[in-house]
Structure formats: C-alpha cells, structure tokens
Amino acid sequence: MGSPDKTIVISGYYGFKNSGDEAVLKSILTALDEEGKAAGMQIEPVVLSIDPEWTSAAYGVRSVHRMKLGEVRRAIKESDGLISGGGSLLQDATSPKTIPYYLGILKMAQWLRKPTFIYAQGVGPVNRKVFNPMIRSVFRKCSYISVRDAQSGELLQSMGIHGEDIHVVPDPVMGLPLPESPVARDLEALPAEPDDIGAGEDTKADAELPVVGISVRFWDPQRRELNAIAEGLAALMRNRPVHLRFLPFHQPDDDEASRYITERMGDITSYGGQISFFREEQQPQDMLREVDRCDLVLGMRLHSLIYAANRRVPLMGISYDPKIDHFLKRLDSAPTGKTDSLVPQDLTRHMIALLNAPEAWKAEHASQIDQLKREATLPARHIVEYLGNRG
C-alpha cells in the first residue's frame, strides 16, 4: 500500500461561478473526502480555477489558476494524479478552444507519468472531426473513464475507445447532500426582496402557495421558448395562484432571462400569486436548498433538473441540448418540449397535473432516483481504490 495521504489535481470549468459547475466540484470534493476517509486515506485536492482565491475560500482547498500553465504543471508534478471532470468539458459547441484545453491538461499529466481519471463527464457534441483522434489518443492512456450518460459512452466508442473501458455513472450532483437537515418548505424562510411581485402582507397566506422553481437561460435567438414559458406561466396563474420562484444558475444572464419572462406575463397580482428571485447563492448547496423548498421545478438548466431529482421534487425539463434529454431518459422521462417548439398549453397542463398529484410523480420515479443517488459516488470510490493500491 502507498501513503495514506494523496494529492489529486481536479480540472474542470471551475471558478466561473456557474452554479451547476460549482455543484459538480462540490460533489466531487465531498465524494472524494468521504471515500478517502472510508479507506483510511487523506485526499488533498488541488483545484484548477479561473479564480483560485475565490475557489480556495469557497471550498477550503488549494487552488491554482487554470491558465497559468507553469503553476498547473508544478501542481500536477507534485500530485498523485489528475481528475478531469465532471460537466460538459469535451464539446465544441461553445468554443473550438474548449477541447484542446482540457485534453492539453490531461496530456500534461500523462507526460508527467501521472494517472488520469475522467470523472462523470458529458462528452459532446464534437462537431469538428479533427478532435476525434486527439480524444482517442488521450483517453486510451487514462486509468479510468466514466461518463454521465450512455450517449457520451457511445460517442467515445465511435472514436475508438473500447466499451469495456467506459463506465456510465450519474452526474456527481445526484450525490450532493444538504449540509444539514432539509429545511421545511416554508416561504417565511425565503428572503424578502424589494422587487418581489405580488407579495402580500399576509406571510401565512403566501406560505400556503405552491412554490414553482423556474430555471431559464437565453438560447433561441428569437426567444421562442421564453415567450412560450411566459404564456404558459400566465395561464397557470389564472388557473391557480402559485409562487413563481426564479432560480438563476448563471449570473447575470439567467436573471435577465427570468426578467424577460416576468415582463411578458402581464399583471398577475389580481390572481393572488407571487413572483420572486433567488440571488443569495454563496455556494451550491444554497441553491440545492432553494430547490428543496419547491413543489415543482421547471428547468432549462441541466443542474436545476438534477437538483430537483436529488431532492425528489417533481420536475419538468425543456430541452435546448441533448444533455437534457439524456438526463431525463435516465429518469424514464422526456422533455416537456424543445426550445424551438414549446407549446404553452402543454406547459400549463403538465404543471397543473404535477401540482395536483406530486406523490404520483415521486412514486413513479423513486427507483430511478434511488439508483442514481447510489451510483453517484462510484467514480470517487474507484479513484480512491486506485490511489490506495499504488506503491
């Protein structure tokens, strides 16, 4: 057996304060710590971040600037291995520079003869075929490969990675716990905000409203999905008063997308409903707690849906990317609609059905959620076992 203390460098989209990616990091750190303790091993993480001071303060770990490659190389050289993940790191939809960066970090570790681990990544889309042999070359030298959905595994196999080397696991965030007992779903616990819409003076009456968490983003240039959501939510308000709690996962864009919707809903105060915005997030579990307070979550952001499944809150997904469809498929579910073809009436009807019968949804999806939560820490367990067996 080697030393009980192991240093592991973690590469990913960290320090940008994107709630979903920060939740992935928190989940990986938590799982490594728990699995390390169970194995009698102290895991010392070093996180590559765009804002190392913020990351160190937020998570209590060492952090190195992800773009200062001299410092990155030194950190990897002094480590026992490198984790790449999770999230959608190997894709070229957002930028052609993304794949070369993350492969470059992996290649650097392999040149330094360090074991490399792919941790629950969502792979693709990879539209530029020039990247395929690069991914194949680096991944074939990895000590462990795990992906968060079967489609990512199939894409890697099409590039020449053997199927038996690929482990399909849940997104790490399915294993993220609340730091304390879940808070009662009481709107008195929700922060009062000066720009809340339709907030009455009777707190008890407000607290009785069902809470619908909403996570949206800009995607379609014509805003078709946001217009449809606004129409569907307005129709819901006319059917029954609810508290619409907007949950921006990426600031400031998601907050602006949320406001775009509320501005198009018209005056909803006469229906007895309420609208508010959550902006107090300091770390990922703050948002997880907000989702836990919801009776229903309508989400475009992948991790809003994963948070909801984690807390067993009925959810509805709107697909802007295949990763939404892939996650919902693991719940034996499907998107309520896609960004270019969302029907407001379908949205309203589905929300009313879930608000009327939440226990039916929970019973229908309980076994899938239980399995995902059990499997969420498998990559951490495998990595800890691998490090523990190295001389």
N, C-alpha and C positions, 0 to 999 in steps of 0.2 A: 504493500500500500504506500502511496505517496504521502506528502504533507497534508495535515487536516485543514490547512489554510490554502485557499486557491483564489487567484485573481483572474477575473474574467472581464474582457472588454465587450461592451454592448454597443453595436452600431445600429442606427435607425433614424427616423425623422423626429428627432427629439430636440427640445428647447424652443420650438416654434410656437409653443403654447396652443397647439391644436388639441382639443380635449380628447379626441379619440386616440391619437398617437401617444399622448401623455398617459392615458389609461392603459395602453399596451405596455408602456415602460413600467408603470407602477405594478401591473400584473406580473410581468417577468421578474421584477425585483422581489416581489412578495413570494412568488413560487420558488425562486432560487434560494431565498432565505429559509423558507420552510423545509424544502427538500434537503438543503445543506444541513440544517440542524438535525433532521431525522437521520441523516447519515453520519452525524458526528463531525461535520465539516463546516468550516467558516468560509463563506463565499464573500469575497471582496470585489464588488462591481466597480468598473470604471466606465462611465457613460460618455460617448461621443455626442456632443451637443452644440448647437449653434449659439447657445447662451450658457456656457458652463457654470457661471456664478449662480444663475437662477436655478439650474438643474441641481447643483450641489445643495443649495438652500432648500429647495422643494423636497428633495428625496433623501438628504443626508448621506450622499455618496460622493466619491471622487468623480470629477468630470473634466474632460479635455475638449478643446474647441475642434469641432469636426473638420474644419477647413485648414487647420494648421497641421499639415501632414508630418512635419518633423516631430511635433508633440504626439500625434497619433501613432507614428511609428515607434516612438520611445515607449508609449503606454503598452502597445501590443508586444513589443520585445520583452518587457518586464512581466508580462501576463502568462497565464497558463492556457489561454485560448480566447477565441473571439466568437461572440454570438452576433448574427445578422438577423434582425427582425424585431418584432413582427410587423404587421401592416403591409401595405402595398408598395414595397420598395422596388421590385423589379418590374417596372412598367414604363412605357414611353409615351403614355397619353398626356401627361402633364408637362414633360420636358424630355428631350433626347439626351440630356446630361445625367438623368437620374440613374439609369442602369450602369453606365460606366463608373459613376462614383461608388456605388455600393459594391460592384464587382471589384473595383480597384482596392477597396478596403479589405475585402476578403482575400484578394490576391496578395496583398502586402503581408497579411498574417500567414498565408501559405508559404511565401518566400522565407519568412522568419521561422518556418517549421513549427507553427502553432496549429493545434486542431481548430477547425472552423465548424460552426453549427448554424444551420438555418432554422430559425425558430418561428413556426406557425405563420409563414409568410403567405400572402395572397399574391401569386405570380401572374403577371399580365394585366392589360394586353401588351403584347410585344409586336408592334406593327412593323418595325424595321428588322428584317430577317438577318441583317448583319450581326445582330446581337446574339442570335441563337448559338453559334459555335462558341462565343465568348462565355455565355452562361453554362453551356455544356462543359467546357474546359474547367471552369472554376468549381462547379457543383460536383463534378466527378472526384474532386480532391477533398470534398467536405467529409467530415467524420459523421455527420448526422444531418438529415434533411427532413424537415416537417413543414407541411403546408396546411392552410386553414380550410381548404375545400378540395373536393375531388377534381374540379376543373383545373385548378392550379397543378395538381399532380399529373393530369392528362397532358397539359401543355409541356411540362418538363419531360414527360416520356416522349412526346413528339420531337423534342430536341435531342433525344438520345440518352436520357437518364433512365437507368433501369427502374422499373416499377417497384421491385422489392426493396429498393433503397429509399423510397419515398414514404413517409408516414403522414397520413391525413389526420389532423387533430383539430379541435375547435380553436377559434380565436382566443388568445390568452385572457381577454377581458371577461369571458364567461366564468373564469375562476376568481375574479376580483371581489373580495369581501367588503362589506361596510366595516369601518374601523370599530364600530360599537353596535349595540342592538338597534335594529331598524326603528326609526322614529315614526310615531303614529302619523297617519296621513291626515294631518290637521292643518288647515290653512292658516291658523294662528301662527304656525311655525314658519310660514313663508314670509320673507322680508317684505314689508310695505314699501312701495316705490311711488315717487311723486307723479309718475306718468302712467300709473295703472288706469285702465279704462273700465268704467262701470263698477268700481269698487264701492260698495255701500258702507254705511257706518255700522251696520249690524254684523259684527265679526262672526257671530254664531251662524247667522243665515248664510254668509259667504262660505263658511266651513262646510256647510251641507252640500255645496255644489260639487258635482263630479269634476275631477281635475283631468283635463286632456293635455298631455305634454306634446309639444309640437317642435320638431327639429327640421328646419328647412335650410336650403342653400340656393344660391344663384346657379343655374345650369343652362336651361334653354334660353337662347338669346332673345326670344320673343316672350319669355316669361309665361308660357302657356300653362306650365304646371302650377306656378304661384297664383295665377289668375283662377285656375280651377279650384285650388285649395281654398282661396278666399271665398269663392262662391259656395263651396261645399260647407265650409265652417259657418258662413252666414245662415245657410239653410238649417244647419244643426242648431244654431242659437234660436232660430224661430221655432224649431220643434221642441226644444227643451233648454232651459238655462244651464250653462256649464261654465267652468273656469278654464279658459284657454291659457295655458302656461307655456310661453315660448322659451325654448331651451337652445340658445345659440352655442354651437360646439366650436365654431371658429370665428373669433372676433377680428375685425368689426363686420365682416361680410355677412355672417349669418344673422346678426342683429338687424342689418339693413334689409335683408330678405324678409325677416319677420315683420318689419315695419311696412314693407311693401304690401304684405298681405293685409295687415290691420287697416291700412289706409283705404283698401278696396272693399272692406267688409261693410262699410256704412256705419250708421249709428245703431249699435247693438244694446245700448243701455236700457232701452224700453223693454227688452226681453228678459231683464233680470240677470244677465250673465256678467262675466268679468274677464278681463284680459290683463295679463301681467308678463313681465320679462325677468328671467333669471340672469343676473350679471355678476353674482358674487363669487364665482368659482375661483378658488385658490389652488385646488388640486383635484385630481379626477374623482375622488370619492365624494366630493361636494356635489358634482353632477349626478353621480350614482344615487345619492340620497334624494336629490330632487326627483329623479325618475321613480324612485321607490314610493314617493308620495302621490304618484299619478294613478288614476284609474284606467287610463288608456294612453298609449303613445302612438302618435302619427309621425313617422320619421323618413326623411331622405338620407340623413347621415347614417352610415352603417352602424357606428357605435351607439347611436341612440337606440337602435333596434336591439343590439347586443346587450346594452344596459337593461332594456326592458325585459328581455328574456332572462337575464341574470336574476332580476328581481321578480320574475313571474308576473309581470304586468302585461295585460293584453296589448298587442301591437299591430300596427298596420304599416307596411313598407311601401314607399314609392320608388320605383326603380329608375335611376339615372345611370347606373353602371352594373355590369354583370355581377359584381360582388354582392349587391343587394339580393339579387335572385338566388345566388349560391347560398347565402346565409339562410334565407327564408326556406329554401329547399331542405336544409338540414333540420328545419322545424316541421317538415311536411306541410309547408305553407307556400304562398305565392304572393307577389306584389298586388296591391290594390289597383295599381295602374302604373304606366310609364310616363316619363316627363312629357313626351310629345303626344300622348293620347289619354290623359287622365280625364275621366268623366266625373263632374262634380256630384251628380246624383248617386253614382256608385259609392263615392267617398262618404257622403252623408248617410246613406243606407247602411253601410258597413260599420260606421261609427256608432250609430244608434243600436245596431244589433249587438255589438261588443259591450256597450254601456249597459244594455238591458240584461245581458247574460254573461258576465265576466267569468263566472265559475265554470261554465261550459268550455270556454277557451282554455282556461287553466288545466282542466281535466284532460282535454284533447291533446295538449302539448306537454304534459307533465313528464312523460317518459323520455321524450327527446331532450328536454331541458336538463333532466337529471343526468342523462348520458353525457351531454356536452360539458356540464359542470365537472363530472368525474374525470373526463379526459383532458380538461384544460391544462392540468399541470404535468401531463406526460412528458413534454419536451424538457422541462426543468429536471424531472426525475432522471431522464436518460442522460442529460448532460452531467449532472452531479455524479451519477454512477460511472460515467466515462472518466471524469476527472479523478474520482476516487481510485480507479483501477490503474491509473498511470503511475509509473515509477518516478 
